Amino acid sequence: MHFLPLRFIVLILGLSTCSIAAPLERRDDDLPARVPYVFPPPGTNEIADEIRQRRTNGTLLALDGVLLNAPLVAQSWNDIAGVIRDQNSLPGTMRELFILRIAVLNNAAYEWLQHEPVGRAEGLTTDQLTAIRFTPSFASNSAEKTLGPSLTAALDFCDYITKSVDVPIRIFQNLRQFLNDQQMVEATATTGFYAMVSRFVEALDVDGKVDTPVPIPQ
């Protein structure tokens, strides 16, 4: 009878362990929320699999795990998020400015952490991200040199719709000069939806971020 050397046995066991662990992707910071996460294995839940199609590497986020406690909410959320994120005609820099500014105004660090890389990929610079992070509410003029006219108008619009709800006509018209009717509806839907997202992730402490300050762009 022939026996494999010990080093080969260790190697085989190591490869077997890796093959089992490989599908388990790192998910956010894996910190608990105020409700349990629900992560159905791939192929076992149609709604979860629909969400996976929108996620990088098919990995569900902590946000998804919270939403899947209420499957129909998760499904509807995924549908509208897919339209707002992937099927609107807003400039990508403006869309992400709206989302990141809401994260700042509502102190939603989780939302910022998810979208800062997206904002950079769409073309927001570190200086622009810093302006979004630190410009006081309703003081967009101080950021115009960094943001430019259209993003400054977007910042103003976002501040009013998030903090005051009512948007003065002058603020609306200032943004309207850069967008058509469809895009004004998309801008309003984007800010409204991501204001809801910020409140949702804060109230349920998604990924344990409720007490985390919004990061400073580096």
JOURTA-V867589 format. One line per field, one symbol per residue. ss: DSSP state (2 for helix, 1 for strand, 0 for the rest). phi: phi as a letter, one per 40 degrees, with the letter a starting at -180 (. if undefined). A space follows every 10 residues. Layout:
BEGIN
ss=???
phi=???
END
This chain:
BEGIN
ss=0000022222 2222222222 2000000000 0000000000 0000022222 2200022200 0222222000 2222222222 2222220000 0222222222 2222200022 2222222222 2200022222 2222000002 2222222022 2222222222 2222000022 2222220000 2222222222 2222222222 2220022200 00000000
phi=.bbcddcccc cccccccccc cdccccbfbf ccbcbccbbc ddgbaccccc cdcccdggcc cddcccdccb dccdccdccc cccccbbbbc ddccdcddcc ccdccbfbcd ccccbdccdc cchccccccc cccbccdgbc dcbccccgcc cccccddcdc cccbgcbddc cccccdcbbc cdcccccccc ccccccdccc cccbfcfgbc bccccccb
END
